[in-house]
Amino acid sequence: MDILGFYRRTVKNNLFTKAILLFSFITIVTVIAFSYFMFVSMSQSAVRRELDNQKAAMSAIDRYMGLRMGEAQSMMPDIYRDDALSLDLAYFLMHPYAEYVQYRLDRYGQTGFDSAGAKQYMENLLVSKTDIRALILYSSEQQVLYAFGSGREFKALSVNASHSYVPEAMAIQNANASAPNTWVRRELGGEQPDVYSVTVPVNDKQTLKNLGQLTVWFDSQRLSDALTAYEKEMRGDIFVLAADGTVLFDTSGRYYGKKFPYADGLETVYDVNSSGPSASGGLYFNKLASTAGGYTIAGIMSEAEAAESYRNLRGTIETIGAVCIAFAILVPSLFIVSFARRTNRIIRLTQKVKRGDLNTRLKDRREDELGQIAGSFDDMLDELNRHIDRVYKADIKQKHAELAALQARINPHFLYNTLEVIRMRAVSQGARDVGEMIYSLSMLFKGFVQQKERHTLKDELEACRLYLELFRIRYKDKLAYDIQAEPGLMELEIPKLSLQPIVENYIVHGIRSRDDDNRIVIFAVREQGDVAVRVRDNGRGISADRLRELRERLYRPEESEEGAFGLRSVHERLKLLYGPEYGIDVHSRGAGTGTLVEIRYPDTGGGERHVQSVSGG
């Protein structure tokens, strides 16, 4: 393909194509830029919305933890309100557990009823508070740990300072939420990373002397209950961090009891009530610090998770952008193409006028600039034609009149009369067969040159009969013919010379001149709403290869320029006049078996159904 030629034809030398391409380029760049900025703005808004949802979930966790810490800090005031329980707890922490048991038995023996006891109170708290994993009482007087676990487990462990760091660790415990003390956890013999602890002091109600500490281990997993309302909306992960950076709660479940891995990124968020993206690492951070509880709630969302919030936004904007581009290009292009077509019509008209066609007109009645040009051009051609009529056509008509007068002197009757004189001369000399041939030739020629308004099947069959009669006489009765047709078909109008070339083709290619039984039959009949004329002979026939080649020439004339001219001419005329279902079909079983040619015409009239026959030979 000539790329440079194509470029010159369609772009370089085409003003309208240049206009469409330039406008399309400007439109595409503008829509893409606008779509990009709209996508950036809407995606940032979607990320901010997700961060706000995460911050709302963090606030719910903060409220939940505040309630749990409030429960832990209210335990001792509740005990102090009950004098008997307060005295029992003080005795429990100031004496060995065996003496405490004996103390409880003595009181039961004296009073006869089982009064409130510190141990039973702690066990009841575990049953009623499902968020509590364990309660730990530390006696600073005895340096003993009393642990109350779920399932009514109870342990009393001596943690003397001579062989344990628990006393020092408990001395620095405060009321903030934190991870369970490592030494206390080790003494109790369990890791339990998914808990957070709150420690409150235990004092003697009478003397206000510190007796030890009460440590509450809360189940971190229960913090997930605060996120129930945000499960479908929230993206990313939420962490609760102790003051030392230890992870107390983790929605991903990966960092319980470990140091928070994104502490550096979290430090960049200075305002505890705001959220913002990290400067590095591809993460967005939220931070909520609790001064009362001593913990920090951190929210983290990766860029991939943030992108999920506007994943469908990209496709929507791309679709809208594509529609806008298509609409913005298509509508102006339709107008430009319309202008281009009208301009091309003007160009083609000028080319026709250049070739001498002065009768063509644009007939563009629009009132725009192109319409005015077209109207002016039509008016110019009209004026030019009037000028030609006045000056040149008068001379041309005079010459045509002289030529017609000259041609009128050559009258076809002169030829008919001459042939009649020759025929009579032949008859007078006794050559009757020559006379008959001359008569048939004269009538055949007369039929060819005679101009009639309607050419019927009767006229065409008569032409075939005259032609066959000529050759019957020539071959001295070696040829016989039979022509049959329904009388109702004789007035059917058909194209001139649509049967005679078929008969002529048989005489030229099919007759067996050495044999005495040559025969051809022409039969016209109605079939399935059409008129079928079949020409059957017993001549030389057609071989299979030759028949295939002949049909290719009939049905694909553009591929074959030579051979079967008469048949092809008839076939093409019938198709052009009546449609592709009409024309000629040739049949033969092979060489020496004769040939059948079928010609189909549309049936345009009615009539009787008995057969009229003409035979010769």
C-alpha positions as CSV (number, residue, x, y, z in Angstrom):
1,M,0.0,0.0,0.0
2,D,1.3,3.5,-0.9
3,I,1.3,5.1,2.5
4,L,2.6,8.5,1.3
5,G,-0.1,8.5,-1.4
6,F,-2.8,7.6,1.1
7,Y,-1.5,10.4,3.4
8,R,-1.6,13.0,0.5
9,R,-5.1,12.0,-0.5
10,T,-6.7,11.8,2.9
11,V,-4.8,14.3,5.0
12,K,-2.3,16.6,3.3
13,N,-4.6,17.6,0.4
14,N,-7.9,17.4,2.4
15,L,-8.8,20.5,4.4
16,F,-11.8,18.9,6.1
17,T,-9.7,15.9,7.4
18,K,-7.1,18.3,8.8
19,A,-9.9,20.2,10.6
20,I,-11.4,17.0,12.1
21,L,-8.0,15.7,13.2
22,L,-7.0,19.0,14.8
23,F,-10.4,19.4,16.6
24,S,-10.2,15.7,17.7
25,F,-6.7,16.2,19.1
26,I,-7.8,19.3,21.1
27,T,-10.9,17.5,22.4
28,I,-9.1,14.4,23.4
29,V,-6.4,16.3,25.3
30,T,-8.9,18.5,27.0
31,V,-11.2,15.6,28.1
32,I,-8.2,13.5,29.3
33,A,-6.8,16.4,31.4
34,F,-10.2,17.2,32.9
35,S,-10.8,13.5,33.6
36,Y,-7.4,13.2,35.3
37,F,-8.0,16.2,37.6
38,M,-11.5,15.0,38.4
39,F,-10.2,11.5,39.2
40,V,-7.5,12.9,41.5
41,S,-9.9,15.1,43.3
42,M,-12.6,12.5,43.7
43,S,-10.1,9.8,44.7
44,Q,-8.6,12.0,47.4
45,S,-12.1,12.7,48.6
46,A,-12.8,9.0,48.7
47,V,-9.6,8.4,50.7
48,R,-10.5,11.1,53.2
49,R,-13.9,9.5,53.6
50,E,-12.3,6.2,54.3
51,L,-10.0,7.8,56.8
52,D,-13.0,9.5,58.5
53,N,-14.7,6.1,58.7
54,Q,-11.6,4.6,60.3
55,K,-11.4,7.5,62.8
56,A,-15.0,6.9,63.8
57,A,-14.2,3.3,64.4
58,M,-11.2,4.3,66.5
59,S,-13.4,6.6,68.6
60,A,-15.8,3.6,69.2
61,I,-12.8,1.6,70.5
62,D,-11.7,4.5,72.6
63,R,-15.2,4.7,74.2
64,Y,-15.2,0.9,74.7
65,M,-11.8,0.9,76.4
66,G,-12.8,3.9,78.5
67,L,-15.8,1.9,79.9
68,R,-13.5,-1.1,80.7
69,M,-11.0,1.1,82.5
70,G,-13.8,2.8,84.4
71,E,-15.0,-0.7,85.5
72,A,-11.5,-1.5,86.7
73,Q,-11.1,1.8,88.6
74,S,-14.6,1.4,90.2
75,M,-13.9,-2.0,91.7
76,M,-12.1,-0.8,94.8
77,P,-14.7,2.0,95.6
78,D,-17.4,-0.7,95.3
79,I,-15.4,-2.8,97.8
80,Y,-14.9,0.1,100.2
81,R,-18.7,0.7,100.3
82,D,-19.1,-2.7,101.9
83,D,-17.4,-2.6,105.4
84,A,-17.4,-6.3,105.9
85,L,-16.0,-6.9,102.4
86,S,-13.4,-4.2,102.9
87,L,-12.2,-5.8,106.2
88,D,-12.1,-9.2,104.6
89,L,-10.0,-8.0,101.7
90,A,-7.6,-6.3,104.1
91,Y,-7.2,-9.5,106.2
92,F,-6.8,-11.5,102.9
93,L,-3.8,-9.3,101.8
94,M,-2.1,-8.9,105.3
95,H,-2.1,-12.6,106.3
96,P,-1.1,-15.9,104.7
97,Y,-3.8,-17.7,102.7
98,A,-4.0,-20.5,105.3
99,E,-4.7,-18.0,108.1
100,Y,-7.3,-16.3,106.0
101,V,-9.1,-19.6,105.5
102,Q,-9.0,-20.2,109.2
103,Y,-10.3,-16.6,109.8
104,R,-13.2,-17.3,107.5
105,L,-14.1,-20.5,109.4
106,D,-13.9,-18.8,112.8
107,R,-16.2,-16.1,111.7
108,Y,-18.6,-18.6,110.3
109,G,-18.6,-20.4,113.6
110,Q,-19.2,-17.3,115.5
111,T,-21.9,-15.8,113.4
112,G,-23.4,-18.8,111.8
113,F,-23.5,-17.4,108.3
114,D,-21.0,-17.0,105.5
115,S,-20.3,-13.2,105.2
116,A,-19.0,-11.6,102.1
117,G,-15.4,-12.7,101.2
118,A,-12.8,-11.1,99.0
119,K,-12.0,-14.4,97.2
120,Q,-15.7,-15.0,96.4
121,Y,-16.1,-11.4,95.3
122,M,-13.3,-11.7,92.8
123,E,-14.7,-15.0,91.4
124,N,-18.1,-13.4,91.0
125,L,-16.6,-10.5,89.1
126,L,-15.0,-12.9,86.6
127,V,-18.4,-14.5,86.0
128,S,-20.3,-11.2,85.6
129,K,-17.7,-9.3,83.6
130,T,-17.1,-11.3,80.4
131,D,-14.4,-8.9,79.2
132,I,-12.2,-9.8,82.1
133,R,-9.7,-12.5,81.4
134,A,-8.1,-12.6,84.9
135,L,-7.9,-10.7,88.2
136,I,-4.6,-10.5,90.1
137,L,-4.3,-9.3,93.7
138,Y,-0.7,-8.5,94.9
139,S,0.0,-8.4,98.6
140,S,2.9,-6.0,99.2
141,E,3.0,-7.0,102.9
142,Q,3.5,-10.7,102.1
143,Q,4.9,-10.4,98.5
144,V,2.3,-12.9,97.3
145,L,0.3,-13.0,94.0
146,Y,-3.3,-14.2,94.1
147,A,-4.5,-14.9,90.6
148,F,-8.2,-15.5,89.7
149,G,-8.7,-16.9,86.2
150,S,-11.7,-17.8,84.1
151,G,-13.1,-21.2,85.0
152,R,-12.7,-20.4,88.7
153,E,-8.9,-21.0,88.6
154,F,-7.1,-19.7,91.6
155,K,-3.4,-19.5,92.3
156,A,-1.4,-18.2,95.2
157,L,2.2,-17.5,94.3
158,S,5.0,-16.3,96.6
159,V,7.1,-13.7,94.8
160,N,9.7,-12.8,97.4
161,A,12.1,-10.1,96.3
162,S,15.0,-12.4,96.9
163,H,14.1,-14.6,93.9
164,S,11.7,-12.5,91.9
165,Y,11.4,-9.1,90.2
166,V,7.7,-9.0,90.7
167,P,7.7,-6.7,93.8
168,E,9.8,-4.1,91.9
169,A,7.6,-4.4,88.8
170,M,4.4,-4.1,90.9
171,A,5.8,-1.0,92.6
172,I,6.0,0.9,89.4
173,Q,2.5,-0.2,88.0
174,N,0.1,2.6,87.4
175,A,-3.6,3.1,86.3
176,N,-2.8,3.3,82.6
177,A,-3.7,0.6,80.1
178,S,-0.6,-1.5,79.4
179,A,0.6,-4.9,78.4
180,P,0.6,-7.4,81.3
181,N,3.9,-7.2,83.3
182,T,6.4,-9.7,81.9
183,W,7.5,-11.0,85.3
184,V,3.9,-11.4,86.5
185,R,3.0,-13.2,83.3
186,R,6.0,-15.5,83.7
187,E,5.0,-16.3,87.3
188,L,1.5,-17.2,86.2
189,G,2.9,-19.4,83.5
190,G,1.1,-18.1,80.4
191,E,1.9,-15.8,77.6
192,Q,-1.6,-14.5,76.8
193,P,-0.4,-11.7,74.4
194,D,-4.0,-10.7,73.5
195,V,-4.8,-9.0,76.8
196,Y,-4.3,-5.5,78.3
197,S,-4.0,-4.7,82.0
198,V,-5.2,-2.0,84.3
199,T,-3.8,-1.7,87.8
200,V,-5.4,0.1,90.7
201,P,-4.0,0.4,94.3
202,V,-5.6,-1.4,97.2
203,N,-5.5,0.5,100.6
204,D,-6.7,-0.2,104.1
205,K,-10.0,1.6,104.5
206,Q,-9.3,2.4,108.2
207,T,-5.6,3.4,108.1
208,L,-5.3,4.2,104.3
209,K,-2.2,2.1,104.3
210,N,-1.3,0.6,100.9
211,L,-1.8,-3.2,101.0
212,G,-1.0,-3.9,97.4
213,Q,-2.5,-3.7,93.9
214,L,-5.4,-5.1,92.0
215,T,-4.6,-5.8,88.3
216,V,-7.4,-6.5,85.8
217,W,-6.5,-8.3,82.6
218,F,-9.0,-7.5,79.9
219,D,-9.5,-9.6,76.8
220,S,-8.3,-7.5,73.8
221,Q,-10.3,-9.6,71.4
222,R,-13.5,-8.2,72.9
223,L,-12.6,-4.8,71.6
224,S,-13.7,-6.1,68.2
225,D,-17.3,-5.8,69.5
226,A,-17.0,-2.0,69.3
227,L,-16.3,-2.4,65.5
228,T,-19.5,-4.3,64.7
229,A,-21.2,-1.2,63.2
230,Y,-18.1,-0.4,61.0
231,E,-17.1,-3.9,59.6
232,K,-18.6,-3.2,56.2
233,E,-17.4,0.4,55.8
234,M,-14.0,0.4,57.4
235,R,-10.8,-0.3,55.5
236,G,-7.3,-0.8,56.9
237,D,-6.3,-1.9,60.4
238,I,-6.7,-0.4,63.9
239,F,-4.2,-0.8,66.7
240,V,-4.3,0.1,70.4
241,L,-0.8,0.9,71.7
242,A,0.5,1.1,75.3
243,A,2.7,4.0,76.3
244,D,5.8,2.0,75.5
245,G,4.6,1.2,72.0
246,T,3.4,-2.4,72.8
247,V,0.4,-3.5,70.7
248,L,-2.6,-4.2,73.0
249,F,-5.1,-4.7,70.2
250,D,-4.7,-5.5,66.5
251,T,-7.5,-6.0,64.0
252,S,-5.1,-7.9,61.8
253,G,-4.0,-10.2,64.6
254,R,-0.3,-10.1,63.7
255,Y,1.3,-7.8,66.3
256,Y,-0.2,-8.7,69.7
257,G,2.4,-8.2,72.4
258,K,5.0,-6.8,70.0
259,K,6.3,-3.3,69.4
260,F,4.3,-1.3,66.9
261,P,6.2,-1.6,63.6
262,Y,5.1,1.8,62.2
263,A,5.9,4.0,65.1
264,D,8.1,6.3,63.0
265,G,5.2,7.0,60.5
266,L,2.8,7.5,63.4
267,E,5.0,10.3,64.8
268,T,4.4,12.4,61.7
269,V,0.7,12.8,62.7
270,Y,1.0,15.5,65.3
271,D,-2.7,16.4,65.8
272,V,-4.3,13.7,67.8
273,N,-7.7,14.6,66.4
274,S,-6.8,14.6,62.7
275,S,-5.8,12.1,60.1
276,G,-3.3,12.3,57.2
277,P,-1.3,10.2,54.8
278,S,2.3,9.2,55.6
279,A,5.1,10.8,53.8
280,S,6.7,7.4,53.0
281,G,5.9,3.8,52.9
282,G,2.7,4.1,51.0
283,L,0.5,4.2,54.1
284,Y,-2.2,6.5,55.5
285,F,-2.3,7.0,59.3
286,N,-4.9,8.1,61.9
287,K,-4.0,8.7,65.5
288,L,-6.1,9.1,68.6
289,A,-4.4,9.5,71.9
290,S,-6.1,9.0,75.3
291,T,-4.4,11.0,78.1
292,A,-6.6,9.5,80.8
293,G,-5.9,6.0,79.8
294,G,-2.3,6.4,78.7
295,Y,-2.8,4.6,75.4
296,T,-2.9,5.5,71.8
297,I,-5.2,4.3,69.1
298,A,-3.6,4.1,65.6
299,G,-5.3,3.5,62.3
300,I,-3.3,2.4,59.2
301,M,-4.6,2.0,55.7
302,S,-2.3,1.1,52.7
303,E,-2.6,2.8,49.4
304,A,-3.9,-0.5,47.8
305,E,-6.7,-0.6,50.4
306,A,-7.4,3.1,49.8
307,A,-7.5,2.5,46.1
308,E,-10.3,-0.1,46.6
309,S,-12.5,2.8,47.7
310,Y,-12.4,4.4,44.3
311,R,-11.7,1.3,42.2
312,N,-15.0,1.7,40.3
313,L,-14.5,5.4,40.0
314,R,-11.7,5.0,37.5
315,G,-13.9,2.9,35.2
316,T,-16.8,5.4,35.5
317,I,-14.7,8.4,34.7
318,E,-13.1,6.6,31.8
319,T,-16.5,5.6,30.4
320,I,-17.9,9.1,30.8
321,G,-14.7,10.6,29.3
322,A,-14.9,8.2,26.3
323,V,-18.6,9.1,25.8
324,C,-17.8,12.8,25.9
325,I,-14.9,12.4,23.5
326,A,-17.1,10.4,21.1
327,F,-19.9,12.8,21.3
328,A,-17.7,15.9,21.0
329,I,-15.9,14.5,18.0
330,L,-18.8,12.8,16.3
331,V,-21.3,15.7,16.2
332,P,-18.9,18.3,14.7
333,S,-17.5,15.6,12.4
334,L,-21.0,14.9,11.0
335,F,-21.3,18.6,10.1
336,I,-17.9,18.7,8.6
337,V,-18.5,15.5,6.6
338,S,-21.7,17.1,5.3
339,F,-19.8,20.2,4.2
340,A,-17.1,18.0,2.7
341,R,-19.7,16.0,0.7
342,R,-21.3,19.2,-0.7
343,T,-17.9,20.5,-1.5
344,N,-16.9,17.3,-3.3
345,R,-20.2,17.5,-5.3
346,I,-19.1,20.9,-6.5
347,I,-15.7,19.6,-7.4
348,R,-17.2,16.6,-9.3
349,L,-19.5,18.9,-11.1
350,T,-16.7,21.1,-12.3
351,Q,-14.9,18.0,-13.5
352,K,-17.9,16.9,-15.4
353,V,-18.2,20.3,-17.0
354,K,-14.6,20.1,-17.9
355,R,-15.2,16.9,-19.7
356,G,-18.1,18.5,-21.7
357,D,-21.2,17.6,-19.6
358,L,-23.1,20.8,-19.5
359,N,-26.5,19.3,-18.4
360,T,-25.5,18.3,-14.9
361,R,-26.7,20.5,-12.0
362,L,-26.0,20.7,-8.2
363,K,-29.6,21.8,-7.2
364,D,-28.4,22.7,-3.7
365,R,-31.2,25.0,-2.3
366,R,-29.6,25.8,1.0
367,E,-28.8,29.5,1.7
368,D,-25.4,29.1,3.3
369,E,-22.1,29.9,1.5
370,L,-21.9,26.5,-0.3
371,G,-25.5,26.8,-1.4
372,Q,-24.8,30.2,-2.9
373,I,-21.8,28.9,-4.7
374,A,-23.9,25.9,-6.1
375,G,-26.7,28.2,-7.1
376,S,-24.3,30.6,-8.9
377,F,-22.7,27.6,-10.7
378,D,-26.1,26.2,-11.9
379,D,-27.1,29.7,-13.1
380,M,-23.8,30.0,-15.0
381,L,-24.3,26.6,-16.7
382,D,-27.9,27.6,-17.7
383,E,-26.6,30.7,-19.2
384,L,-23.8,28.8,-21.0
385,N,-26.3,26.3,-22.4
386,R,-28.5,29.1,-23.7
387,H,-25.5,30.7,-25.4
388,I,-24.6,27.3,-27.0
389,D,-28.2,26.8,-28.2
390,R,-28.1,30.2,-29.9
391,V,-24.7,30.0,-31.5
392,Y,-23.6,26.3,-31.9
393,K,-26.7,24.0,-31.9
394,A,-28.2,25.7,-34.9
395,D,-25.2,24.6,-37.0
396,I,-25.3,21.1,-35.5
397,K,-29.0,20.7,-36.2
398,Q,-28.5,21.8,-39.8
399,K,-25.8,19.2,-40.3
400,H,-27.9,16.5,-38.7
401,A,-30.8,17.3,-41.1
402,E,-28.5,17.0,-44.0
403,L,-27.2,13.6,-42.8
404,A,-30.8,12.3,-42.2
405,A,-31.7,13.3,-45.7
406,L,-28.7,11.4,-47.1
407,Q,-29.5,8.3,-45.0
408,A,-33.1,8.4,-46.0
409,R,-32.0,7.6,-49.5
410,I,-30.8,4.2,-48.4
411,N,-34.1,2.5,-47.7
412,P,-34.3,-1.1,-46.4
413,H,-37.1,-1.7,-49.0
414,F,-34.4,-1.5,-51.6
415,L,-32.8,-4.5,-50.1
416,Y,-36.1,-6.4,-49.6
417,N,-37.0,-5.7,-53.3
418,T,-33.6,-6.8,-54.5
419,L,-33.8,-10.1,-52.6
420,E,-37.3,-10.6,-54.0
421,V,-36.1,-10.2,-57.6
422,I,-33.2,-12.7,-56.9
423,R,-35.7,-15.2,-55.4
424,M,-38.1,-14.9,-58.4
425,R,-35.2,-15.4,-60.7
426,A,-34.2,-18.5,-58.9
427,V,-37.7,-19.9,-58.9
428,S,-38.0,-19.2,-62.7
429,Q,-34.8,-21.1,-63.3
430,G,-36.1,-24.1,-61.3
431,A,-33.9,-23.6,-58.1
432,R,-36.8,-23.6,-55.7
433,D,-34.6,-24.4,-52.7
434,V,-32.5,-21.3,-53.4
435,G,-35.7,-19.3,-53.6
436,E,-36.9,-20.6,-50.3
437,M,-33.6,-19.8,-48.7
438,I,-33.7,-16.3,-50.1
439,Y,-37.2,-15.8,-48.8
440,S,-36.4,-17.0,-45.3
441,L,-33.3,-14.8,-45.2
442,S,-35.3,-11.8,-46.4
443,M,-38.0,-12.3,-43.7
444,L,-35.3,-12.9,-41.1
445,F,-33.5,-9.7,-42.0
446,K,-36.7,-7.8,-42.1
447,G,-37.5,-9.0,-38.5
448,F,-34.1,-7.9,-37.3
449,V,-34.2,-4.4,-38.7
450,Q,-37.9,-3.7,-38.3
451,Q,-38.7,-1.4,-35.3
452,K,-41.7,-2.6,-33.2
453,E,-43.0,-1.3,-29.9
454,R,-43.3,-4.8,-28.4
455,H,-41.2,-7.8,-29.3
456,T,-43.1,-11.0,-28.3
457,L,-42.3,-14.6,-27.8
458,K,-44.2,-15.3,-31.1
459,D,-41.8,-12.9,-33.0
460,E,-38.7,-14.6,-31.4
461,L,-39.9,-18.1,-32.2
462,E,-40.7,-17.0,-35.8
463,A,-37.1,-15.7,-36.1
464,C,-35.8,-19.1,-34.8
465,R,-38.0,-20.9,-37.3
466,L,-36.8,-18.8,-40.3
467,Y,-33.2,-19.3,-39.1
468,L,-33.7,-23.1,-38.8
469,E,-35.5,-23.3,-42.1
470,L,-32.4,-21.7,-43.8
471,F,-30.2,-24.5,-42.5
472,R,-32.7,-27.3,-43.0
473,I,-32.6,-26.4,-46.8
474,R,-28.8,-26.1,-46.7
475,Y,-28.3,-29.5,-45.1
476,K,-30.8,-31.1,-47.5
477,D,-33.2,-32.4,-44.9
478,K,-30.5,-33.7,-42.5
479,L,-32.0,-31.3,-39.9
480,A,-35.4,-31.4,-38.4
481,Y,-36.9,-29.0,-35.9
482,D,-40.0,-28.7,-33.7
483,I,-41.3,-25.5,-32.0
484,Q,-44.0,-25.8,-29.4
485,A,-45.6,-23.2,-27.2
486,E,-48.8,-22.5,-25.3
487,P,-50.9,-20.0,-27.3
488,G,-51.3,-17.9,-24.1
489,L,-47.6,-17.4,-24.1
490,M,-47.2,-16.2,-27.7
491,E,-48.0,-12.5,-26.7
492,L,-45.5,-12.6,-23.8
493,E,-43.1,-9.6,-24.3
494,I,-39.5,-10.7,-24.2
495,P,-36.1,-9.1,-25.2
496,K,-35.2,-9.3,-28.9
497,L,-32.6,-11.9,-29.8
498,S,-32.9,-13.8,-26.5
499,L,-33.7,-17.2,-28.2
500,Q,-32.1,-17.0,-31.7
501,P,-28.5,-16.9,-30.4
502,I,-29.2,-20.2,-28.6
503,V,-30.4,-21.8,-31.9
504,E,-27.4,-20.3,-33.7
505,N,-25.1,-21.7,-31.1
506,Y,-26.4,-25.2,-31.8
507,I,-25.9,-24.8,-35.6
508,V,-22.4,-23.5,-35.1
509,H,-21.2,-25.9,-32.4
510,G,-23.7,-28.8,-32.0
511,I,-25.0,-30.0,-35.4
512,R,-23.5,-33.3,-36.8
513,S,-23.2,-32.5,-40.5
514,R,-22.5,-36.0,-41.6
515,D,-25.5,-37.6,-39.8
516,D,-29.1,-37.5,-41.1
517,D,-31.0,-37.5,-37.7
518,N,-30.1,-34.0,-36.4
519,R,-33.0,-32.7,-34.4
520,I,-33.7,-29.6,-32.3
521,V,-36.9,-29.0,-30.2
522,I,-38.0,-25.6,-28.7
523,F,-40.7,-25.9,-26.1
524,A,-42.2,-23.0,-24.1
525,V,-44.3,-23.7,-20.9
526,R,-45.4,-22.1,-17.7
527,E,-43.6,-23.3,-14.5
528,Q,-43.9,-22.0,-10.9
529,G,-45.0,-18.5,-11.9
530,D,-42.3,-18.2,-14.7
531,V,-42.1,-19.0,-18.4
532,A,-39.5,-21.6,-19.2
533,V,-38.3,-22.1,-22.8
534,R,-36.2,-25.2,-23.3
535,V,-34.0,-25.8,-26.4
536,R,-33.1,-29.5,-26.6
537,D,-30.9,-31.0,-29.4
538,N,-29.3,-34.4,-30.1
539,G,-26.1,-32.9,-31.2
540,R,-22.5,-33.3,-30.2
541,G,-23.1,-32.5,-26.5
542,I,-20.7,-31.0,-24.0
543,S,-18.0,-32.7,-22.0
544,A,-18.0,-32.2,-18.2
545,D,-14.9,-30.0,-18.2
546,R,-16.2,-27.9,-21.1
547,L,-19.6,-27.6,-19.4
548,R,-18.0,-26.4,-16.1
549,E,-16.0,-23.8,-18.1
550,L,-19.1,-22.7,-19.9
551,R,-21.0,-22.2,-16.7
552,E,-18.1,-20.2,-15.2
553,R,-18.2,-17.9,-18.2
554,L,-22.0,-17.4,-17.8
555,Y,-22.1,-16.8,-14.0
556,R,-18.7,-15.1,-13.6
557,P,-18.3,-13.0,-16.8
558,E,-15.8,-10.7,-15.2
559,E,-13.3,-13.6,-15.0
560,S,-13.7,-14.6,-18.7
561,E,-13.6,-12.2,-21.6
562,E,-13.6,-14.7,-24.4
563,G,-15.9,-17.5,-25.5
564,A,-19.7,-18.1,-25.4
565,F,-20.3,-14.5,-26.3
566,G,-23.9,-15.1,-27.5
567,L,-25.0,-17.1,-24.5
568,R,-23.3,-14.7,-22.1
569,S,-24.9,-11.7,-23.7
570,V,-28.4,-13.2,-23.5
571,H,-27.8,-14.3,-19.9
572,E,-26.5,-10.9,-18.7
573,R,-29.4,-9.1,-20.4
574,L,-32.0,-11.3,-18.8
575,K,-30.5,-10.8,-15.3
576,L,-30.3,-7.1,-15.8
577,L,-33.9,-6.9,-17.0
578,Y,-35.6,-9.3,-14.6
579,G,-33.2,-10.1,-11.7
580,P,-30.6,-12.6,-10.7
581,E,-33.1,-15.6,-10.6
582,Y,-33.6,-15.3,-14.4
583,G,-31.2,-16.2,-17.2
584,I,-29.8,-19.2,-19.0
585,D,-28.9,-22.7,-17.6
586,V,-27.0,-25.3,-19.7
587,H,-27.2,-29.1,-19.2
588,S,-25.4,-32.0,-20.9
589,R,-24.6,-35.5,-19.9
590,G,-21.4,-35.5,-21.9
591,A,-20.0,-35.6,-25.5
592,G,-22.4,-37.2,-28.0
593,T,-25.5,-36.9,-25.7
594,G,-27.0,-33.6,-26.9
595,T,-27.6,-30.4,-25.0
596,L,-30.4,-28.8,-23.1
597,V,-30.5,-25.0,-22.7
598,E,-33.2,-23.5,-20.4
599,I,-34.2,-19.9,-20.6
600,R,-36.5,-18.4,-17.9
601,Y,-38.7,-15.3,-18.2
602,P,-41.2,-13.8,-15.7
603,D,-44.8,-14.7,-16.5
604,T,-46.6,-11.4,-17.0
605,G,-49.9,-12.7,-18.6
606,G,-52.4,-15.5,-18.7
607,G,-54.1,-17.5,-21.5
608,E,-55.1,-20.9,-22.6
609,R,-53.1,-24.0,-21.7
610,H,-53.1,-26.1,-24.9
611,V,-49.9,-26.3,-27.0
612,Q,-49.4,-24.8,-30.4
613,S,-46.7,-26.6,-32.4
614,V,-44.6,-25.7,-35.5
615,S,-42.4,-28.4,-37.1
616,G,-40.0,-28.6,-40.0
617,G,-38.1,-31.4,-41.7
